């Protein structure tokens, strides 16, 4: 498997696992800075990682990201609907 590295040198295996990238971003940007990170800090790291990916890898990770975000969106909408129903009781 191919790997990419964060700006701090942590390696990420590109095996199609979006959560591995998200976990690494959390550890290398958020936790390392003790939760004191900015939008720009995270975007800089994401841009650094993306710049190391091929077009095929980018398409694959984008598709997985869109899928996971769609599931999260649907779950949030359902949760709001369920809260609305509970208030009517």
PDB file of N, CA, C and O in Angstrom:
ATOM      1  N   UNK A   1       0.834  -1.183   0.000  1.00  0.00           N
ATOM      2  CA  UNK A   1       0.000   0.000   0.000  1.00  0.00           C
ATOM      3  C   UNK A   1       0.884   1.253   0.000  1.00  0.00           C
ATOM      4  O   UNK A   1       1.965   1.282   0.588  1.00  0.00           O
ATOM      5  N   UNK A   2       0.394   2.254  -0.662  1.00  0.00           N
ATOM      6  CA  UNK A   2       1.081   3.528  -0.726  1.00  0.00           C
ATOM      7  C   UNK A   2       0.794   4.344   0.536  1.00  0.00           C
ATOM      8  O   UNK A   2      -0.277   4.221   1.130  1.00  0.00           O
ATOM      9  N   UNK A   3       1.751   5.169   0.939  1.00  0.00           N
ATOM     10  CA  UNK A   3       1.539   6.022   2.103  1.00  0.00           C
ATOM     11  C   UNK A   3       1.791   7.484   1.745  1.00  0.00           C
ATOM     12  O   UNK A   3       2.525   7.810   0.812  1.00  0.00           O
ATOM     13  N   UNK A   4       1.155   8.340   2.523  1.00  0.00           N
ATOM     14  CA  UNK A   4       1.424   9.770   2.467  1.00  0.00           C
ATOM     15  C   UNK A   4       1.817  10.172   3.885  1.00  0.00           C
ATOM     16  O   UNK A   4       1.606   9.406   4.825  1.00  0.00           O
ATOM     17  N   UNK A   5       2.385  11.361   4.047  1.00  0.00           N
ATOM     18  CA  UNK A   5       2.811  11.796   5.374  1.00  0.00           C
ATOM     19  C   UNK A   5       2.234  13.165   5.712  1.00  0.00           C
ATOM     20  O   UNK A   5       2.025  14.012   4.843  1.00  0.00           O
ATOM     21  N   UNK A   6       1.987  13.348   6.987  1.00  0.00           N
ATOM     22  CA  UNK A   6       1.558  14.661   7.466  1.00  0.00           C
ATOM     23  C   UNK A   6       2.763  15.582   7.492  1.00  0.00           C
ATOM     24  O   UNK A   6       3.895  15.138   7.296  1.00  0.00           O
ATOM     25  N   UNK A   7       2.528  16.843   7.729  1.00  0.00           N
ATOM     26  CA  UNK A   7       3.637  17.797   7.787  1.00  0.00           C
ATOM     27  C   UNK A   7       4.552  17.527   8.977  1.00  0.00           C
ATOM     28  O   UNK A   7       5.701  17.968   8.989  1.00  0.00           O
ATOM     29  N   UNK A   8       4.046  16.797   9.986  1.00  0.00           N
ATOM     30  CA  UNK A   8       4.884  16.438  11.134  1.00  0.00           C
ATOM     31  C   UNK A   8       5.556  15.083  10.954  1.00  0.00           C
ATOM     32  O   UNK A   8       6.313  14.644  11.820  1.00  0.00           O
ATOM     33  N   UNK A   9       5.282  14.417   9.828  1.00  0.00           N
ATOM     34  CA  UNK A   9       5.954  13.165   9.512  1.00  0.00           C
ATOM     35  C   UNK A   9       5.178  11.886   9.788  1.00  0.00           C
ATOM     36  O   UNK A   9       5.681  10.798   9.510  1.00  0.00           O
ATOM     37  N   UNK A  10       3.973  11.985  10.325  1.00  0.00           N
ATOM     38  CA  UNK A  10       3.162  10.789  10.559  1.00  0.00           C
ATOM     39  C   UNK A  10       2.729  10.194   9.223  1.00  0.00           C
ATOM     40  O   UNK A  10       2.323  10.916   8.312  1.00  0.00           O
ATOM     41  N   UNK A  11       2.819   8.881   9.118  1.00  0.00           N
ATOM     42  CA  UNK A  11       2.453   8.215   7.870  1.00  0.00           C
ATOM     43  C   UNK A  11       1.007   7.747   7.896  1.00  0.00           C
ATOM     44  O   UNK A  11       0.488   7.320   8.928  1.00  0.00           O
ATOM     45  N   UNK A  12       0.373   7.838   6.736  1.00  0.00           N
ATOM     46  CA  UNK A  12      -0.999   7.364   6.559  1.00  0.00           C
ATOM     47  C   UNK A  12      -1.001   6.421   5.371  1.00  0.00           C
ATOM     48  O   UNK A  12      -0.585   6.789   4.272  1.00  0.00           O
ATOM     49  N   UNK A  13      -1.470   5.205   5.596  1.00  0.00           N
ATOM     50  CA  UNK A  13      -1.586   4.228   4.514  1.00  0.00           C
ATOM     51  C   UNK A  13      -2.842   4.559   3.722  1.00  0.00           C
ATOM     52  O   UNK A  13      -3.917   4.723   4.298  1.00  0.00           O
ATOM     53  N   UNK A  14      -2.709   4.658   2.409  1.00  0.00           N
ATOM     54  CA  UNK A  14      -3.863   4.944   1.545  1.00  0.00           C
ATOM     55  C   UNK A  14      -4.500   3.632   1.110  1.00  0.00           C
ATOM     56  O   UNK A  14      -4.213   3.102   0.037  1.00  0.00           O
ATOM     57  N   UNK A  15      -5.372   3.125   1.974  1.00  0.00           N
ATOM     58  CA  UNK A  15      -6.048   1.864   1.693  1.00  0.00           C
ATOM     59  C   UNK A  15      -7.557   2.052   1.540  1.00  0.00           C
ATOM     60  O   UNK A  15      -8.322   1.089   1.604  1.00  0.00           O
ATOM     61  N   UNK A  16      -7.972   3.301   1.338  1.00  0.00           N
ATOM     62  CA  UNK A  16      -9.393   3.582   1.163  1.00  0.00           C
ATOM     63  C   UNK A  16     -10.132   3.872   2.455  1.00  0.00           C
ATOM     64  O   UNK A  16     -11.343   4.096   2.435  1.00  0.00           O
ATOM     65  N   UNK A  17      -9.426   3.871   3.579  1.00  0.00           N
ATOM     66  CA  UNK A  17     -10.050   4.078   4.883  1.00  0.00           C
ATOM     67  C   UNK A  17     -10.026   5.559   5.253  1.00  0.00           C
ATOM     68  O   UNK A  17      -9.031   6.058   5.779  1.00  0.00           O
ATOM     69  N   UNK A  18     -11.112   6.247   4.979  1.00  0.00           N
ATOM     70  CA  UNK A  18     -11.215   7.676   5.276  1.00  0.00           C
ATOM     71  C   UNK A  18     -11.059   7.949   6.766  1.00  0.00           C
ATOM     72  O   UNK A  18     -10.477   8.962   7.154  1.00  0.00           O
ATOM     73  N   UNK A  19     -11.572   7.054   7.601  1.00  0.00           N
ATOM     74  CA  UNK A  19     -11.476   7.272   9.041  1.00  0.00           C
ATOM     75  C   UNK A  19     -10.029   7.293   9.522  1.00  0.00           C
ATOM     76  O   UNK A  19      -9.711   7.988  10.487  1.00  0.00           O
ATOM     77  N   UNK A  20      -9.155   6.547   8.868  1.00  0.00           N
ATOM     78  CA  UNK A  20      -7.732   6.572   9.237  1.00  0.00           C
ATOM     79  C   UNK A  20      -7.154   7.967   9.004  1.00  0.00           C
ATOM     80  O   UNK A  20      -6.354   8.455   9.803  1.00  0.00           O
ATOM     81  N   UNK A  21      -7.559   8.597   7.918  1.00  0.00           N
ATOM     82  CA  UNK A  21      -7.092   9.959   7.647  1.00  0.00           C
ATOM     83  C   UNK A  21      -7.672  10.929   8.673  1.00  0.00           C
ATOM     84  O   UNK A  21      -6.957  11.793   9.180  1.00  0.00           O
ATOM     85  N   UNK A  22      -8.951  10.795   8.980  1.00  0.00           N
ATOM     86  CA  UNK A  22      -9.586  11.677   9.955  1.00  0.00           C
ATOM     87  C   UNK A  22      -8.960  11.528  11.335  1.00  0.00           C
ATOM     88  O   UNK A  22      -8.729  12.520  12.026  1.00  0.00           O
ATOM     89  N   UNK A  23      -8.687  10.290  11.736  1.00  0.00           N
ATOM     90  CA  UNK A  23      -8.057  10.059  13.035  1.00  0.00           C
ATOM     91  C   UNK A  23      -6.663  10.672  13.084  1.00  0.00           C
ATOM     92  O   UNK A  23      -6.279  11.270  14.089  1.00  0.00           O
ATOM     93  N   UNK A  24      -5.911  10.523  12.003  1.00  0.00           N
ATOM     94  CA  UNK A  24      -4.571  11.101  11.956  1.00  0.00           C
ATOM     95  C   UNK A  24      -4.640  12.620  12.002  1.00  0.00           C
ATOM     96  O   UNK A  24      -3.845  13.257  12.693  1.00  0.00           O
ATOM     97  N   UNK A  25      -5.581  13.205  11.274  1.00  0.00           N
ATOM     98  CA  UNK A  25      -5.749  14.665  11.327  1.00  0.00           C
ATOM     99  C   UNK A  25      -6.060  15.117  12.754  1.00  0.00           C
ATOM    100  O   UNK A  25      -5.518  16.117  13.224  1.00  0.00           O
ATOM    101  N   UNK A  26      -6.925  14.384  13.433  1.00  0.00           N
ATOM    102  CA  UNK A  26      -7.262  14.740  14.808  1.00  0.00           C
ATOM    103  C   UNK A  26      -6.017  14.704  15.697  1.00  0.00           C
ATOM    104  O   UNK A  26      -5.747  15.648  16.439  1.00  0.00           O
ATOM    105  N   UNK A  27      -5.267  13.610  15.614  1.00  0.00           N
ATOM    106  CA  UNK A  27      -4.084  13.468  16.470  1.00  0.00           C
ATOM    107  C   UNK A  27      -2.992  14.478  16.131  1.00  0.00           C
ATOM    108  O   UNK A  27      -2.382  15.068  17.023  1.00  0.00           O
ATOM    109  N   UNK A  28      -2.749  14.672  14.836  1.00  0.00           N
ATOM    110  CA  UNK A  28      -1.624  15.509  14.414  1.00  0.00           C
ATOM    111  C   UNK A  28      -1.917  17.009  14.439  1.00  0.00           C
ATOM    112  O   UNK A  28      -0.994  17.814  14.563  1.00  0.00           O
ATOM    113  N   UNK A  29      -3.171  17.387  14.326  1.00  0.00           N
ATOM    114  CA  UNK A  29      -3.503  18.815  14.314  1.00  0.00           C
ATOM    115  C   UNK A  29      -4.225  19.215  15.601  1.00  0.00           C
ATOM    116  O   UNK A  29      -3.786  20.134  16.292  1.00  0.00           O
ATOM    117  N   UNK A  30      -5.298  18.555  15.922  1.00  0.00           N
ATOM    118  CA  UNK A  30      -6.129  18.960  17.061  1.00  0.00           C
ATOM    119  C   UNK A  30      -5.503  18.574  18.400  1.00  0.00           C
ATOM    120  O   UNK A  30      -5.284  19.435  19.252  1.00  0.00           O
ATOM    121  N   UNK A  31      -5.214  17.288  18.590  1.00  0.00           N
ATOM    122  CA  UNK A  31      -4.688  16.836  19.884  1.00  0.00           C
ATOM    123  C   UNK A  31      -3.285  17.374  20.138  1.00  0.00           C
ATOM    124  O   UNK A  31      -2.968  17.792  21.252  1.00  0.00           O
ATOM    125  N   UNK A  32      -2.457  17.364  19.117  1.00  0.00           N
ATOM    126  CA  UNK A  32      -1.080  17.847  19.276  1.00  0.00           C
ATOM    127  C   UNK A  32      -1.062  19.302  19.758  1.00  0.00           C
ATOM    128  O   UNK A  32      -0.166  19.710  20.497  1.00  0.00           O
ATOM    129  N   UNK A  33      -2.044  20.061  19.337  1.00  0.00           N
ATOM    130  CA  UNK A  33      -2.118  21.482  19.735  1.00  0.00           C
ATOM    131  C   UNK A  33      -3.044  21.685  20.924  1.00  0.00           C
ATOM    132  O   UNK A  33      -3.454  22.807  21.222  1.00  0.00           O
ATOM    133  N   UNK A  34      -3.368  20.593  21.596  1.00  0.00           N
ATOM    134  CA  UNK A  34      -4.233  20.630  22.783  1.00  0.00           C
ATOM    135  C   UNK A  34      -5.532  21.387  22.516  1.00  0.00           C
ATOM    136  O   UNK A  34      -5.942  22.245  23.297  1.00  0.00           O
ATOM    137  N   UNK A  35      -6.165  21.049  21.401  1.00  0.00           N
ATOM    138  CA  UNK A  35      -7.452  21.590  20.965  1.00  0.00           C
ATOM    139  C   UNK A  35      -7.381  23.053  20.518  1.00  0.00           C
ATOM    140  O   UNK A  35      -8.411  23.649  20.205  1.00  0.00           O
ATOM    141  N   UNK A  36      -6.195  23.630  20.484  1.00  0.00           N
ATOM    142  CA  UNK A  36      -6.039  25.019  20.046  1.00  0.00           C
ATOM    143  C   UNK A  36      -5.558  25.061  18.604  1.00  0.00           C
ATOM    144  O   UNK A  36      -4.402  25.382  18.331  1.00  0.00           O
ATOM    145  N   UNK A  37      -6.436  24.742  17.710  1.00  0.00           N
ATOM    146  CA  UNK A  37      -6.096  24.805  16.291  1.00  0.00           C
ATOM    147  C   UNK A  37      -7.151  25.643  15.598  1.00  0.00           C
ATOM    148  O   UNK A  37      -8.269  25.804  16.089  1.00  0.00           O
ATOM    149  N   UNK A  38      -6.775  26.170  14.455  1.00  0.00           N
ATOM    150  CA  UNK A  38      -7.685  27.040  13.716  1.00  0.00           C
ATOM    151  C   UNK A  38      -8.151  26.341  12.434  1.00  0.00           C
ATOM    152  O   UNK A  38      -7.646  25.285  12.053  1.00  0.00           O
ATOM    153  N   UNK A  39      -9.106  26.956  11.805  1.00  0.00           N
ATOM    154  CA  UNK A  39      -9.560  26.497  10.492  1.00  0.00           C
ATOM    155  C   UNK A  39      -8.379  26.440   9.539  1.00  0.00           C
ATOM    156  O   UNK A  39      -8.214  25.467   8.803  1.00  0.00           O
ATOM    157  N   UNK A  40      -7.555  27.484   9.552  1.00  0.00           N
ATOM    158  CA  UNK A  40      -6.395  27.535   8.657  1.00  0.00           C
ATOM    159  C   UNK A  40      -5.400  26.419   8.946  1.00  0.00           C
ATOM    160  O   UNK A  40      -4.830  25.848   8.016  1.00  0.00           O
ATOM    161  N   UNK A  41      -5.181  26.100  10.218  1.00  0.00           N
ATOM    162  CA  UNK A  41      -4.270  24.999  10.570  1.00  0.00           C
ATOM    163  C   UNK A  41      -4.750  23.687   9.948  1.00  0.00           C
ATOM    164  O   UNK A  41      -3.972  22.949   9.344  1.00  0.00           O
ATOM    165  N   UNK A  42      -6.031  23.416  10.106  1.00  0.00           N
ATOM    166  CA  UNK A  42      -6.576  22.161   9.585  1.00  0.00           C
ATOM    167  C   UNK A  42      -6.569  22.158   8.062  1.00  0.00           C
ATOM    168  O   UNK A  42      -6.228  21.149   7.445  1.00  0.00           O
ATOM    169  N   UNK A  43      -6.940  23.271   7.456  1.00  0.00           N
ATOM    170  CA  UNK A  43      -6.944  23.332   5.992  1.00  0.00           C
ATOM    171  C   UNK A  43      -5.541  23.180   5.411  1.00  0.00           C
ATOM    172  O   UNK A  43      -5.360  22.555   4.366  1.00  0.00           O
ATOM    173  N   UNK A  44      -4.562  23.747   6.082  1.00  0.00           N
ATOM    174  CA  UNK A  44      -3.175  23.610   5.630  1.00  0.00           C
ATOM    175  C   UNK A  44      -2.755  22.138   5.632  1.00  0.00           C
ATOM    176  O   UNK A  44      -2.118  21.665   4.691  1.00  0.00           O
ATOM    177  N   UNK A  45      -3.116  21.425   6.691  1.00  0.00           N
ATOM    178  CA  UNK A  45      -2.750  20.008   6.784  1.00  0.00           C
ATOM    179  C   UNK A  45      -3.517  19.179   5.754  1.00  0.00           C
ATOM    180  O   UNK A  45      -2.942  18.298   5.115  1.00  0.00           O
ATOM    181  N   UNK A  46      -4.791  19.452   5.595  1.00  0.00           N
ATOM    182  CA  UNK A  46      -5.585  18.725   4.596  1.00  0.00           C
ATOM    183  C   UNK A  46      -5.020  18.972   3.200  1.00  0.00           C
ATOM    184  O   UNK A  46      -4.880  18.039   2.409  1.00  0.00           O
ATOM    185  N   UNK A  47      -4.699  20.220   2.901  1.00  0.00           N
ATOM    186  CA  UNK A  47      -4.117  20.553   1.597  1.00  0.00           C
ATOM    187  C   UNK A  47      -2.790  19.826   1.392  1.00  0.00           C
ATOM    188  O   UNK A  47      -2.496  19.355   0.294  1.00  0.00           O
ATOM    189  N   UNK A  48      -2.000  19.741   2.448  1.00  0.00           N
ATOM    190  CA  UNK A  48      -0.724  19.018   2.381  1.00  0.00           C
ATOM    191  C   UNK A  48      -0.955  17.544   2.044  1.00  0.00           C
ATOM    192  O   UNK A  48      -0.250  16.978   1.208  1.00  0.00           O
ATOM    193  N   UNK A  49      -1.937  16.926   2.693  1.00  0.00           N
ATOM    194  CA  UNK A  49      -2.223  15.509   2.432  1.00  0.00           C
ATOM    195  C   UNK A  49      -2.773  15.302   1.024  1.00  0.00           C
ATOM    196  O   UNK A  49      -2.346  14.393   0.312  1.00  0.00           O
ATOM    197  N   UNK A  50      -3.712  16.138   0.632  1.00  0.00           N
ATOM    198  CA  UNK A  50      -4.346  16.013  -0.684  1.00  0.00           C
ATOM    199  C   UNK A  50      -3.320  16.193  -1.807  1.00  0.00           C
ATOM    200  O   UNK A  50      -3.417  15.547  -2.850  1.00  0.00           O
ATOM    201  N   UNK A  51      -2.350  17.064  -1.590  1.00  0.00           N
ATOM    202  CA  UNK A  51      -1.346  17.306  -2.636  1.00  0.00           C
ATOM    203  C   UNK A  51      -0.493  16.074  -2.927  1.00  0.00           C
ATOM    204  O   UNK A  51       0.174  16.013  -3.960  1.00  0.00           O
ATOM    205  N   UNK A  52      -0.510  15.103  -2.032  1.00  0.00           N
ATOM    206  CA  UNK A  52       0.274  13.884  -2.211  1.00  0.00           C
ATOM    207  C   UNK A  52      -0.517  12.755  -2.870  1.00  0.00           C
ATOM    208  O   UNK A  52       0.042  11.699  -3.165  1.00  0.00           O
ATOM    209  N   UNK A  53      -1.800  12.967  -3.102  1.00  0.00           N
ATOM    210  CA  UNK A  53      -2.665  11.912  -3.646  1.00  0.00           C
ATOM    211  C   UNK A  53      -2.759  12.005  -5.160  1.00  0.00           C
ATOM    212  O   UNK A  53      -2.663  13.082  -5.748  1.00  0.00           O
ATOM    213  N   UNK A  54      -2.950  10.838  -5.773  1.00  0.00           N
ATOM    214  CA  UNK A  54      -3.181  10.786  -7.213  1.00  0.00           C
ATOM    215  C   UNK A  54      -4.640  11.152  -7.490  1.00  0.00           C
ATOM    216  O   UNK A  54      -5.453  11.216  -6.568  1.00  0.00           O
ATOM    217  N   UNK A  55      -4.960  11.388  -8.739  1.00  0.00           N
ATOM    218  CA  UNK A  55      -6.353  11.698  -9.109  1.00  0.00           C
ATOM    219  C   UNK A  55      -7.293  10.562  -8.721  1.00  0.00           C
ATOM    220  O   UNK A  55      -8.387  10.818  -8.219  1.00  0.00           O
ATOM    221  N   UNK A  56      -6.895   9.327  -8.940  1.00  0.00           N
ATOM    222  CA  UNK A  56      -7.737   8.183  -8.567  1.00  0.00           C
ATOM    223  C   UNK A  56      -7.957   8.111  -7.060  1.00  0.00           C
ATOM    224  O   UNK A  56      -9.068   7.835  -6.608  1.00  0.00           O
ATOM    225  N   UNK A  57      -6.910   8.356  -6.285  1.00  0.00           N
ATOM    226  CA  UNK A  57      -7.044   8.348  -4.823  1.00  0.00           C
ATOM    227  C   UNK A  57      -7.962   9.472  -4.367  1.00  0.00           C
ATOM    228  O   UNK A  57      -8.790   9.283  -3.476  1.00  0.00           O
ATOM    229  N   UNK A  58      -7.816  10.633  -4.973  1.00  0.00           N
ATOM    230  CA  UNK A  58      -8.683  11.761  -4.626  1.00  0.00           C
ATOM    231  C   UNK A  58     -10.145  11.442  -4.906  1.00  0.00           C
ATOM    232  O   UNK A  58     -11.013  11.723  -4.079  1.00  0.00           O
ATOM    233  N   UNK A  59     -10.424  10.854  -6.072  1.00  0.00           N
ATOM    234  CA  UNK A  59     -11.809  10.486  -6.413  1.00  0.00           C
ATOM    235  C   UNK A  59     -12.366   9.480  -5.414  1.00  0.00           C
ATOM    236  O   UNK A  59     -13.510   9.602  -4.975  1.00  0.00           O
ATOM    237  N   UNK A  60     -11.563   8.497  -5.059  1.00  0.00           N
ATOM    238  CA  UNK A  60     -11.999   7.464  -4.117  1.00  0.00           C
ATOM    239  C   UNK A  60     -12.328   8.051  -2.745  1.00  0.00           C
ATOM    240  O   UNK A  60     -13.375   7.756  -2.169  1.00  0.00           O
ATOM    241  N   UNK A  61     -11.427   8.883  -2.232  1.00  0.00           N
ATOM    242  CA  UNK A  61     -11.648   9.475  -0.913  1.00  0.00           C
ATOM    243  C   UNK A  61     -12.768  10.513  -0.939  1.00  0.00           C
ATOM    244  O   UNK A  61     -13.483  10.662   0.052  1.00  0.00           O
ATOM    245  N   UNK A  62     -12.935  11.221  -2.033  1.00  0.00           N
ATOM    246  CA  UNK A  62     -14.053  12.160  -2.149  1.00  0.00           C
ATOM    247  C   UNK A  62     -15.377  11.410  -2.119  1.00  0.00           C
ATOM    248  O   UNK A  62     -16.312  11.820  -1.430  1.00  0.00           O
ATOM    249  N   UNK A  63     -15.459  10.316  -2.861  1.00  0.00           N
ATOM    250  CA  UNK A  63     -16.695   9.529  -2.890  1.00  0.00           C
ATOM    251  C   UNK A  63     -17.028   9.005  -1.487  1.00  0.00           C
ATOM    252  O   UNK A  63     -18.183   9.066  -1.064  1.00  0.00           O
ATOM    253  N   UNK A  64     -16.032   8.494  -0.771  1.00  0.00           N
ATOM    254  CA  UNK A  64     -16.284   7.997   0.581  1.00  0.00           C
ATOM    255  C   UNK A  64     -16.695   9.130   1.507  1.00  0.00           C
ATOM    256  O   UNK A  64     -17.586   8.964   2.340  1.00  0.00           O
ATOM    257  N   UNK A  65     -16.049  10.282   1.364  1.00  0.00           N
ATOM    258  CA  UNK A  65     -16.381  11.435   2.192  1.00  0.00           C
ATOM    259  C   UNK A  65     -17.817  11.900   1.940  1.00  0.00           C
ATOM    260  O   UNK A  65     -18.556  12.188   2.882  1.00  0.00           O
ATOM    261  N   UNK A  66     -18.203  11.969   0.672  1.00  0.00           N
ATOM    262  CA  UNK A  66     -19.577  12.369   0.350  1.00  0.00           C
ATOM    263  C   UNK A  66     -20.581  11.374   0.916  1.00  0.00           C
ATOM    264  O   UNK A  66     -21.625  11.771   1.434  1.00  0.00           O
ATOM    265  N   UNK A  67     -20.272  10.090   0.818  1.00  0.00           N
ATOM    266  CA  UNK A  67     -21.170   9.071   1.361  1.00  0.00           C
ATOM    267  C   UNK A  67     -21.325   9.240   2.871  1.00  0.00           C
ATOM    268  O   UNK A  67     -22.445   9.266   3.381  1.00  0.00           O
ATOM    269  N   UNK A  68     -20.209   9.353   3.584  1.00  0.00           N
ATOM    270  CA  UNK A  68     -20.286   9.487   5.043  1.00  0.00           C
ATOM    271  C   UNK A  68     -20.987  10.775   5.455  1.00  0.00           C
ATOM    272  O   UNK A  68     -21.733  10.792   6.434  1.00  0.00           O
ATOM    273  N   UNK A  69     -20.754  11.845   4.718  1.00  0.00           N
ATOM    274  CA  UNK A  69     -21.435  13.094   5.030  1.00  0.00           C
ATOM    275  C   UNK A  69     -22.923  13.007   4.747  1.00  0.00           C
ATOM    276  O   UNK A  69     -23.722  13.597   5.474  1.00  0.00           O
ATOM    277  N   UNK A  70     -23.311  12.290   3.714  1.00  0.00           N
ATOM    278  CA  UNK A  70     -24.729  12.108   3.420  1.00  0.00           C
ATOM    279  C   UNK A  70     -25.412  11.310   4.530  1.00  0.00           C
ATOM    280  O   UNK A  70     -26.519  11.650   4.948  1.00  0.00           O
ATOM    281  N   UNK A  71     -24.764  10.263   5.000  1.00  0.00           N
ATOM    282  CA  UNK A  71     -25.311   9.468   6.106  1.00  0.00           C
ATOM    283  C   UNK A  71     -25.461  10.339   7.348  1.00  0.00           C
ATOM    284  O   UNK A  71     -26.490  10.282   8.021  1.00  0.00           O
ATOM    285  N   UNK A  72     -24.449  11.141   7.659  1.00  0.00           N
ATOM    286  CA  UNK A  72     -24.501  12.039   8.823  1.00  0.00           C
ATOM    287  C   UNK A  72     -25.640  13.052   8.654  1.00  0.00           C
ATOM    288  O   UNK A  72     -26.376  13.324   9.602  1.00  0.00           O
ATOM    289  N   UNK A  73     -25.780  13.596   7.467  1.00  0.00           N
ATOM    290  CA  UNK A  73     -26.849  14.553   7.189  1.00  0.00           C
ATOM    291  C   UNK A  73     -28.224  13.912   7.412  1.00  0.00           C
ATOM    292  O   UNK A  73     -29.095  14.494   8.057  1.00  0.00           O
ATOM    293  N   UNK A  74     -28.403  12.705   6.867  1.00  0.00           N
ATOM    294  CA  UNK A  74     -29.676  12.005   7.019  1.00  0.00           C
ATOM    295  C   UNK A  74     -29.962  11.708   8.490  1.00  0.00           C
ATOM    296  O   UNK A  74     -31.091  11.872   8.951  1.00  0.00           O
ATOM    297  N   UNK A  75     -28.943  11.272   9.223  1.00  0.00           N
ATOM    298  CA  UNK A  75     -29.124  10.979  10.646  1.00  0.00           C
ATOM    299  C   UNK A  75     -29.478  12.237  11.431  1.00  0.00           C
ATOM    300  O   UNK A  75     -30.324  12.190  12.324  1.00  0.00           O
ATOM    301  N   UNK A  76     -28.842  13.357  11.108  1.00  0.00           N
ATOM    302  CA  UNK A  76     -29.164  14.619  11.780  1.00  0.00           C
ATOM    303  C   UNK A  76     -30.598  15.046  11.493  1.00  0.00           C
ATOM    304  O   UNK A  76     -31.306  15.501  12.392  1.00  0.00           O
ATOM    305  N   UNK A  77     -31.026  14.901  10.242  1.00  0.00           N
ATOM    306  CA  UNK A  77     -32.410  15.255   9.880  1.00  0.00           C
ATOM    307  C   UNK A  77     -33.402  14.349  10.615  1.00  0.00           C
ATOM    308  O   UNK A  77     -34.418  14.819  11.126  1.00  0.00           O
ATOM    309  N   UNK A  78     -33.104  13.058  10.663  1.00  0.00           N
ATOM    310  CA  UNK A  78     -33.987  12.115  11.352  1.00  0.00           C
ATOM    311  C   UNK A  78     -34.040  12.424  12.849  1.00  0.00           C
ATOM    312  O   UNK A  78     -35.109  12.367  13.456  1.00  0.00           O
ATOM    313  N   UNK A  79     -32.907  12.745  13.435  1.00  0.00           N
ATOM    314  CA  UNK A  79     -32.870  13.079  14.857  1.00  0.00           C
ATOM    315  C   UNK A  79     -33.721  14.312  15.148  1.00  0.00           C
ATOM    316  O   UNK A  79     -34.464  14.339  16.129  1.00  0.00           O
ATOM    317  N   UNK A  80     -33.613  15.327  14.299  1.00  0.00           N
ATOM    318  CA  UNK A  80     -34.422  16.536  14.479  1.00  0.00           C
ATOM    319  C   UNK A  80     -35.914  16.220  14.343  1.00  0.00           C
ATOM    320  O   UNK A  80     -36.730  16.756  15.093  1.00  0.00           O
ATOM    321  N   UNK A  81     -36.269  15.368  13.409  1.00  0.00           N
ATOM    322  CA  UNK A  81     -37.664  14.973  13.207  1.00  0.00           C
ATOM    323  C   UNK A  81     -38.176  14.213  14.427  1.00  0.00           C
ATOM    324  O   UNK A  81     -39.299  14.437  14.880  1.00  0.00           O
ATOM    325  N   UNK A  82     -37.347  13.316  14.956  1.00  0.00           N
ATOM    326  CA  UNK A  82     -37.761  12.530  16.121  1.00  0.00           C
ATOM    327  C   UNK A  82     -37.948  13.446  17.342  1.00  0.00           C
ATOM    328  O   UNK A  82     -38.885  13.250  18.116  1.00  0.00           O
ATOM    329  N   UNK A  83     -37.078  14.433  17.520  1.00  0.00           N
ATOM    330  CA  UNK A  83     -37.238  15.390  18.627  1.00  0.00           C
ATOM    331  C   UNK A  83     -38.544  16.173  18.469  1.00  0.00           C
ATOM    332  O   UNK A  83     -39.242  16.444  19.447  1.00  0.00           O
ATOM    333  N   UNK A  84     -38.853  16.525  17.243  1.00  0.00           N
ATOM    334  CA  UNK A  84     -40.096  17.264  16.954  1.00  0.00           C
ATOM    335  C   UNK A  84     -41.310  16.406  17.321  1.00  0.00           C
ATOM    336  O   UNK A  84     -42.270  16.899  17.914  1.00  0.00           O
ATOM    337  N   UNK A  85     -41.258  15.132  16.968  1.00  0.00           N
ATOM    338  CA  UNK A  85     -42.360  14.236  17.311  1.00  0.00           C
ATOM    339  C   UNK A  85     -42.506  14.062  18.813  1.00  0.00           C
ATOM    340  O   UNK A  85     -43.623  14.014  19.328  1.00  0.00           O
ATOM    341  N   UNK A  86     -41.401  13.969  19.509  1.00  0.00           N
ATOM    342  CA  UNK A  86     -41.423  13.793  20.967  1.00  0.00           C
ATOM    343  C   UNK A  86     -42.024  15.010  21.649  1.00  0.00           C
ATOM    344  O   UNK A  86     -42.717  14.868  22.656  1.00  0.00           O
ATOM    345  N   UNK A  87     -41.770  16.215  21.116  1.00  0.00           N
ATOM    346  CA  UNK A  87     -42.319  17.435  21.723  1.00  0.00           C
ATOM    347  C   UNK A  87     -43.832  17.472  21.581  1.00  0.00           C
ATOM    348  O   UNK A  87     -44.515  18.064  22.416  1.00  0.00           O
ATOM    349  N   UNK A  88     -44.370  16.842  20.528  1.00  0.00           N
ATOM    350  CA  UNK A  88     -45.814  16.837  20.295  1.00  0.00           C
ATOM    351  C   UNK A  88     -46.548  15.923  21.253  1.00  0.00           C
ATOM    352  O   UNK A  88     -47.763  16.045  21.410  1.00  0.00           O
ATOM    353  N   UNK A  89     -45.838  15.011  21.897  1.00  0.00           N
ATOM    354  CA  UNK A  89     -46.504  14.047  22.806  1.00  0.00           C
ATOM    355  C   UNK A  89     -46.986  14.685  24.063  1.00  0.00           C
ATOM    356  O   UNK A  89     -47.560  14.009  24.917  1.00  0.00           O
TER     357      UNK A  89
END
